Amino acid sequence: MKKIEDNKIAVFGGVYNNYLALQALIEDAKSRGVERFYCLGDLGAFGPHPDRVFPLLLDNKIEVVQGNYDNSIGNNLDDCQCGYTDPRDNHFAQISYDYTFANTCDEFKLWQKNLPKEIRLEFGGKKLLLCHGSPRQTNEFLWESTTPEHFLEKQFVDYEADIILTTHTGLHWQRQLNGYTFANVGVIGRPENDGQTNVWYSILHTSGKIDFIPLKYDHERLANEMQEEGIPQEFVATVRTGWWTTCLEILPVKERVVGKF
């Protein structure tokens, strides 16, 4: 297990081809004194120009966990393994996957294939586990409203971790349990279905405290580039309005009723 001496690190998920938000995150986190970055996977999907993400990851030495999307792209699979069950959600997920796969270079695909399923660190004297959906399943959806405490407590014991950080759902949240910390760090690829155009990332401190950081970026530029690439208007509308128009059926009732649709 690698020991990290930094007093804080940036952790984020779901880039979704949003290279503009990734660049903004790097600049914002560095302005806050962060020097070390971890991405919890799903580099592609939703946005335009997937290959523009790759050099930002390399140049800034960002360590990346393999998400379901990265596994699919890297292994030339037919779909994203996103875990949706609704036909409409799967329809839009397939459009997004096909675009990303067709526009990702071979070097980037191979790099994604070889990403680790998890990253384990010693940080602030605690055992930190970074994964995508959950420690037990890459594409598992863990929601704030429906994930029971006893389930989370079992994850800490079974996977020998004091802090577990995940992503995948697109919504950030955290829970403290008997000295343990579980958190979804959010995604930077699209807004959080709250009518705001910013995205979210997280900063973890050695104390175990997590700051959820709202991140502004040039979302209008992203929306225009999405239109130029022929990406569905439903996705473009989400970037411009902050309301999800797809991937809604997977949401539990409590998370869905706060949205517009």
TORKOL-4160 file (C-alpha; in steps of 0.2 Angstrom, whole numbers, padded with zeros to 4 digits, m for minus):
261
<pt num="1" X="0000" Y="0000" Z="0000"/>
<pt num="2" X="0007" Y="0017" Z="m0005"/>
<pt num="3" X="0009" Y="0030" Z="0008"/>
<pt num="4" X="0004" Y="0048" Z="0003"/>
<pt num="5" X="0013" Y="0062" Z="0012"/>
<pt num="6" X="0002" Y="0076" Z="0005"/>
<pt num="7" X="m0010" Y="0084" Z="0017"/>
<pt num="8" X="m0024" Y="0084" Z="0004"/>
<pt num="9" X="m0028" Y="0076" Z="m0013"/>
<pt num="10" X="m0041" Y="0079" Z="m0026"/>
<pt num="11" X="m0052" Y="0065" Z="m0031"/>
<pt num="12" X="m0065" Y="0065" Z="m0045"/>
<pt num="13" X="m0075" Y="0054" Z="m0056"/>
<pt num="14" X="m0085" Y="0054" Z="m0072"/>
<pt num="15" X="m0074" Y="0064" Z="m0084"/>
<pt num="16" X="m0087" Y="0059" Z="m0098"/>
<pt num="17" X="m0075" Y="0067" Z="m0112"/>
<pt num="18" X="m0077" Y="0084" Z="m0103"/>
<pt num="19" X="m0059" Y="0090" Z="m0106"/>
<pt num="20" X="m0064" Y="0108" Z="m0102"/>
<pt num="21" X="m0070" Y="0103" Z="m0085"/>
<pt num="22" X="m0054" Y="0093" Z="m0082"/>
<pt num="23" X="m0043" Y="0107" Z="m0086"/>
<pt num="24" X="m0053" Y="0119" Z="m0075"/>
<pt num="25" X="m0052" Y="0106" Z="m0061"/>
<pt num="26" X="m0033" Y="0105" Z="m0062"/>
<pt num="27" X="m0031" Y="0124" Z="m0061"/>
<pt num="28" X="m0044" Y="0126" Z="m0047"/>
<pt num="29" X="m0037" Y="0112" Z="m0036"/>
<pt num="30" X="m0019" Y="0118" Z="m0039"/>
<pt num="31" X="m0025" Y="0135" Z="m0033"/>
<pt num="32" X="m0031" Y="0127" Z="m0017"/>
<pt num="33" X="m0014" Y="0119" Z="m0014"/>
<pt num="34" X="m0017" Y="0102" Z="m0021"/>
<pt num="35" X="m0003" Y="0093" Z="m0030"/>
<pt num="36" X="m0009" Y="0075" Z="m0032"/>
<pt num="37" X="m0025" Y="0070" Z="m0042"/>
<pt num="38" X="m0035" Y="0054" Z="m0043"/>
<pt num="39" X="m0049" Y="0050" Z="m0055"/>
<pt num="40" X="m0061" Y="0036" Z="m0051"/>
<pt num="41" X="m0065" Y="0032" Z="m0069"/>
<pt num="42" X="m0077" Y="0034" Z="m0084"/>
<pt num="43" X="m0066" Y="0045" Z="m0094"/>
<pt num="44" X="m0078" Y="0044" Z="m0109"/>
<pt num="45" X="m0096" Y="0046" Z="m0113"/>
<pt num="46" X="m0108" Y="0061" Z="m0115"/>
<pt num="47" X="m0096" Y="0074" Z="m0122"/>
<pt num="48" X="m0085" Y="0077" Z="m0137"/>
<pt num="49" X="m0067" Y="0074" Z="m0142"/>
<pt num="50" X="m0062" Y="0060" Z="m0130"/>
<pt num="51" X="m0044" Y="0061" Z="m0135"/>
<pt num="52" X="m0042" Y="0078" Z="m0128"/>
<pt num="53" X="m0044" Y="0070" Z="m0111"/>
<pt num="54" X="m0029" Y="0059" Z="m0113"/>
<pt num="55" X="m0014" Y="0072" Z="m0113"/>
<pt num="56" X="m0022" Y="0081" Z="m0098"/>
<pt num="57" X="m0021" Y="0065" Z="m0088"/>
<pt num="58" X="m0003" Y="0061" Z="m0093"/>
<pt num="59" X="0004" Y="0078" Z="m0091"/>
<pt num="60" X="m0003" Y="0080" Z="m0074"/>
<pt num="61" X="0001" Y="0063" Z="m0068"/>
<pt num="62" X="m0017" Y="0059" Z="m0063"/>
<pt num="63" X="m0019" Y="0041" Z="m0057"/>
<pt num="64" X="m0035" Y="0033" Z="m0063"/>
<pt num="65" X="m0046" Y="0019" Z="m0058"/>
<pt num="66" X="m0054" Y="0009" Z="m0072"/>
<pt num="67" X="m0073" Y="0012" Z="m0073"/>
<pt num="68" X="m0085" Y="0002" Z="m0083"/>
<pt num="69" X="m0083" Y="0014" Z="m0098"/>
<pt num="70" X="m0065" Y="0012" Z="m0098"/>
<pt num="71" X="m0065" Y="m0007" Z="m0097"/>
<pt num="72" X="m0077" Y="m0007" Z="m0112"/>
<pt num="73" X="m0067" Y="0005" Z="m0122"/>
<pt num="74" X="m0051" Y="m0004" Z="m0118"/>
<pt num="75" X="m0057" Y="m0021" Z="m0122"/>
<pt num="76" X="m0067" Y="m0016" Z="m0138"/>
<pt num="77" X="m0084" Y="m0022" Z="m0130"/>
<pt num="78" X="m0101" Y="m0018" Z="m0138"/>
<pt num="79" X="m0108" Y="m0007" Z="m0125"/>
<pt num="80" X="m0103" Y="0003" Z="m0109"/>
<pt num="81" X="m0108" Y="m0009" Z="m0096"/>
<pt num="82" X="m0116" Y="0006" Z="m0087"/>
<pt num="83" X="m0129" Y="m0004" Z="m0078"/>
<pt num="84" X="m0145" Y="0004" Z="m0085"/>
<pt num="85" X="m0161" Y="m0006" Z="m0086"/>
<pt num="86" X="m0173" Y="0006" Z="m0095"/>
<pt num="87" X="m0173" Y="0005" Z="m0114"/>
<pt num="88" X="m0173" Y="0024" Z="m0117"/>
<pt num="89" X="m0158" Y="0026" Z="m0105"/>
<pt num="90" X="m0149" Y="0012" Z="m0114"/>
<pt num="91" X="m0153" Y="0019" Z="m0131"/>
<pt num="92" X="m0144" Y="0036" Z="m0127"/>
<pt num="93" X="m0130" Y="0026" Z="m0118"/>
<pt num="94" X="m0127" Y="0017" Z="m0134"/>
<pt num="95" X="m0126" Y="0032" Z="m0145"/>
<pt num="96" X="m0114" Y="0040" Z="m0132"/>
<pt num="97" X="m0103" Y="0024" Z="m0132"/>
<pt num="98" X="m0102" Y="0022" Z="m0151"/>
<pt num="99" X="m0097" Y="0040" Z="m0153"/>
<pt num="100" X="m0083" Y="0039" Z="m0139"/>
<pt num="101" X="m0077" Y="0022" Z="m0146"/>
<pt num="102" X="m0076" Y="0028" Z="m0164"/>
<pt num="103" X="m0066" Y="0044" Z="m0158"/>
<pt num="104" X="m0054" Y="0036" Z="m0146"/>
<pt num="105" X="m0036" Y="0033" Z="m0153"/>
<pt num="106" X="m0029" Y="0015" Z="m0151"/>
<pt num="107" X="m0015" Y="0022" Z="m0139"/>
<pt num="108" X="m0029" Y="0029" Z="m0127"/>
<pt num="109" X="m0039" Y="0013" Z="m0128"/>
<pt num="110" X="m0024" Y="0002" Z="m0123"/>
<pt num="111" X="m0020" Y="0014" Z="m0109"/>
<pt num="112" X="m0038" Y="0012" Z="m0102"/>
<pt num="113" X="m0037" Y="m0007" Z="m0104"/>
<pt num="114" X="m0023" Y="m0008" Z="m0092"/>
<pt num="115" X="m0030" Y="0004" Z="m0078"/>
<pt num="116" X="m0032" Y="m0004" Z="m0061"/>
<pt num="117" X="m0049" Y="m0009" Z="m0054"/>
<pt num="118" X="m0045" Y="0000" Z="m0038"/>
<pt num="119" X="m0031" Y="0010" Z="m0029"/>
<pt num="120" X="m0026" Y="0008" Z="m0011"/>
<pt num="121" X="m0017" Y="0021" Z="m0001"/>
<pt num="122" X="m0011" Y="0025" Z="0016"/>
<pt num="123" X="m0017" Y="0043" Z="0019"/>
<pt num="124" X="m0017" Y="0053" Z="0035"/>
<pt num="125" X="m0014" Y="0036" Z="0044"/>
<pt num="126" X="m0029" Y="0028" Z="0037"/>
<pt num="127" X="m0032" Y="0015" Z="0024"/>
<pt num="128" X="m0040" Y="0023" Z="0009"/>
<pt num="129" X="m0049" Y="0013" Z="m0005"/>
<pt num="130" X="m0053" Y="0022" Z="m0022"/>
<pt num="131" X="m0065" Y="0012" Z="m0034"/>
<pt num="132" X="m0078" Y="0016" Z="m0047"/>
<pt num="133" X="m0095" Y="0010" Z="m0042"/>
<pt num="134" X="m0092" Y="0000" Z="m0026"/>
<pt num="135" X="m0078" Y="m0011" Z="m0019"/>
<pt num="136" X="m0087" Y="m0026" Z="m0025"/>
<pt num="137" X="m0094" Y="m0021" Z="m0042"/>
<pt num="138" X="m0087" Y="m0008" Z="m0054"/>
<pt num="139" X="m0105" Y="m0003" Z="m0061"/>
<pt num="140" X="m0114" Y="m0004" Z="m0044"/>
<pt num="141" X="m0125" Y="0011" Z="m0041"/>
<pt num="142" X="m0124" Y="0017" Z="m0022"/>
<pt num="143" X="m0137" Y="0030" Z="m0019"/>
<pt num="144" X="m0138" Y="0041" Z="m0003"/>
<pt num="145" X="m0156" Y="0038" Z="m0001"/>
<pt num="146" X="m0156" Y="0019" Z="m0003"/>
<pt num="147" X="m0139" Y="0013" Z="0003"/>
<pt num="148" X="m0141" Y="0006" Z="0021"/>
<pt num="149" X="m0128" Y="0009" Z="0034"/>
<pt num="150" X="m0125" Y="m0010" Z="0038"/>
<pt num="151" X="m0121" Y="m0012" Z="0020"/>
<pt num="152" X="m0108" Y="0001" Z="0020"/>
<pt num="153" X="m0101" Y="m0005" Z="0037"/>
<pt num="154" X="m0098" Y="m0022" Z="0029"/>
<pt num="155" X="m0089" Y="m0015" Z="0015"/>
<pt num="156" X="m0076" Y="m0007" Z="0027"/>
<pt num="157" X="m0073" Y="m0023" Z="0035"/>
<pt num="158" X="m0073" Y="m0034" Z="0020"/>
<pt num="159" X="m0062" Y="m0023" Z="0010"/>
<pt num="160" X="m0051" Y="m0018" Z="0025"/>
<pt num="161" X="m0053" Y="0001" Z="0022"/>
<pt num="162" X="m0056" Y="0016" Z="0033"/>
<pt num="163" X="m0061" Y="0028" Z="0019"/>
<pt num="164" X="m0070" Y="0022" Z="0003"/>
<pt num="165" X="m0072" Y="0034" Z="m0011"/>
<pt num="166" X="m0083" Y="0030" Z="m0026"/>
<pt num="167" X="m0092" Y="0038" Z="m0041"/>
<pt num="168" X="m0103" Y="0031" Z="m0055"/>
<pt num="169" X="m0120" Y="0038" Z="m0050"/>
<pt num="170" X="m0116" Y="0056" Z="m0055"/>
<pt num="171" X="m0122" Y="0063" Z="m0038"/>
<pt num="172" X="m0110" Y="0067" Z="m0023"/>
<pt num="173" X="m0114" Y="0062" Z="m0005"/>
<pt num="174" X="m0105" Y="0056" Z="0010"/>
<pt num="175" X="m0109" Y="0046" Z="0026"/>
<pt num="176" X="m0099" Y="0045" Z="0043"/>
<pt num="177" X="m0100" Y="0028" Z="0052"/>
<pt num="178" X="m0091" Y="0024" Z="0068"/>
<pt num="179" X="m0075" Y="0031" Z="0062"/>
<pt num="180" X="m0077" Y="0026" Z="0044"/>
<pt num="181" X="m0080" Y="0037" Z="0030"/>
<pt num="182" X="m0089" Y="0033" Z="0014"/>
<pt num="183" X="m0092" Y="0046" Z="0000"/>
<pt num="184" X="m0097" Y="0047" Z="m0018"/>
<pt num="185" X="m0085" Y="0061" Z="m0025"/>
<pt num="186" X="m0096" Y="0067" Z="m0039"/>
<pt num="187" X="m0092" Y="0068" Z="m0058"/>
<pt num="188" X="m0085" Y="0082" Z="m0068"/>
<pt num="189" X="m0093" Y="0077" Z="m0085"/>
<pt num="190" X="m0110" Y="0084" Z="m0082"/>
<pt num="191" X="m0120" Y="0094" Z="m0069"/>
<pt num="192" X="m0130" Y="0086" Z="m0055"/>
<pt num="193" X="m0148" Y="0087" Z="m0060"/>
<pt num="194" X="m0150" Y="0102" Z="m0049"/>
<pt num="195" X="m0153" Y="0116" Z="m0062"/>
<pt num="196" X="m0135" Y="0122" Z="m0060"/>
<pt num="197" X="m0122" Y="0121" Z="m0074"/>
<pt num="198" X="m0107" Y="0118" Z="m0062"/>
<pt num="199" X="m0100" Y="0101" Z="m0059"/>
<pt num="200" X="m0092" Y="0094" Z="m0043"/>
<pt num="201" X="m0076" Y="0086" Z="m0037"/>
<pt num="202" X="m0069" Y="0083" Z="m0020"/>
<pt num="203" X="m0054" Y="0087" Z="m0009"/>
<pt num="204" X="m0049" Y="0074" Z="0004"/>
<pt num="205" X="m0039" Y="0080" Z="0019"/>
<pt num="206" X="m0027" Y="0070" Z="0030"/>
<pt num="207" X="m0040" Y="0073" Z="0044"/>
<pt num="208" X="m0053" Y="0063" Z="0034"/>
<pt num="209" X="m0063" Y="0079" Z="0030"/>
<pt num="210" X="m0070" Y="0080" Z="0013"/>
<pt num="211" X="m0073" Y="0096" Z="0004"/>
<pt num="212" X="m0086" Y="0095" Z="m0011"/>
<pt num="213" X="m0080" Y="0108" Z="m0023"/>
<pt num="214" X="m0092" Y="0116" Z="m0036"/>
<pt num="215" X="m0083" Y="0119" Z="m0052"/>
<pt num="216" X="m0087" Y="0131" Z="m0065"/>
<pt num="217" X="m0080" Y="0129" Z="m0083"/>
<pt num="218" X="m0084" Y="0135" Z="m0100"/>
<pt num="219" X="m0100" Y="0125" Z="m0102"/>
<pt num="220" X="m0107" Y="0135" Z="m0117"/>
<pt num="221" X="m0091" Y="0130" Z="m0127"/>
<pt num="222" X="m0094" Y="0112" Z="m0122"/>
<pt num="223" X="m0112" Y="0113" Z="m0128"/>
<pt num="224" X="m0107" Y="0121" Z="m0144"/>
<pt num="225" X="m0094" Y="0108" Z="m0147"/>
<pt num="226" X="m0106" Y="0094" Z="m0143"/>
<pt num="227" X="m0118" Y="0101" Z="m0156"/>
<pt num="228" X="m0104" Y="0102" Z="m0169"/>
<pt num="229" X="m0101" Y="0084" Z="m0166"/>
<pt num="230" X="m0119" Y="0079" Z="m0168"/>
<pt num="231" X="m0121" Y="0073" Z="m0150"/>
<pt num="232" X="m0139" Y="0071" Z="m0145"/>
<pt num="233" X="m0148" Y="0087" Z="m0141"/>
<pt num="234" X="m0154" Y="0079" Z="m0125"/>
<pt num="235" X="m0136" Y="0079" Z="m0119"/>
<pt num="236" X="m0133" Y="0097" Z="m0125"/>
<pt num="237" X="m0148" Y="0103" Z="m0115"/>
<pt num="238" X="m0141" Y="0095" Z="m0099"/>
<pt num="239" X="m0125" Y="0105" Z="m0100"/>
<pt num="240" X="m0134" Y="0121" Z="m0104"/>
<pt num="241" X="m0148" Y="0119" Z="m0090"/>
<pt num="242" X="m0141" Y="0108" Z="m0077"/>
<pt num="243" X="m0156" Y="0096" Z="m0078"/>
<pt num="244" X="m0154" Y="0078" Z="m0083"/>
<pt num="245" X="m0165" Y="0073" Z="m0098"/>
<pt num="246" X="m0158" Y="0055" Z="m0099"/>
<pt num="247" X="m0152" Y="0042" Z="m0087"/>
<pt num="248" X="m0167" Y="0046" Z="m0076"/>
<pt num="249" X="m0175" Y="0029" Z="m0073"/>
<pt num="250" X="m0161" Y="0022" Z="m0063"/>
<pt num="251" X="m0163" Y="0036" Z="m0050"/>
<pt num="252" X="m0172" Y="0032" Z="m0034"/>
<pt num="253" X="m0188" Y="0042" Z="m0030"/>
<pt num="254" X="m0179" Y="0054" Z="m0018"/>
<pt num="255" X="m0165" Y="0058" Z="m0030"/>
<pt num="256" X="m0177" Y="0060" Z="m0045"/>
<pt num="257" X="m0190" Y="0071" Z="m0037"/>
<pt num="258" X="m0178" Y="0085" Z="m0035"/>
<pt num="259" X="m0175" Y="0086" Z="m0054"/>
<pt num="260" X="m0186" Y="0094" Z="m0068"/>
<pt num="261" X="m0190" Y="0078" Z="m0077"/>
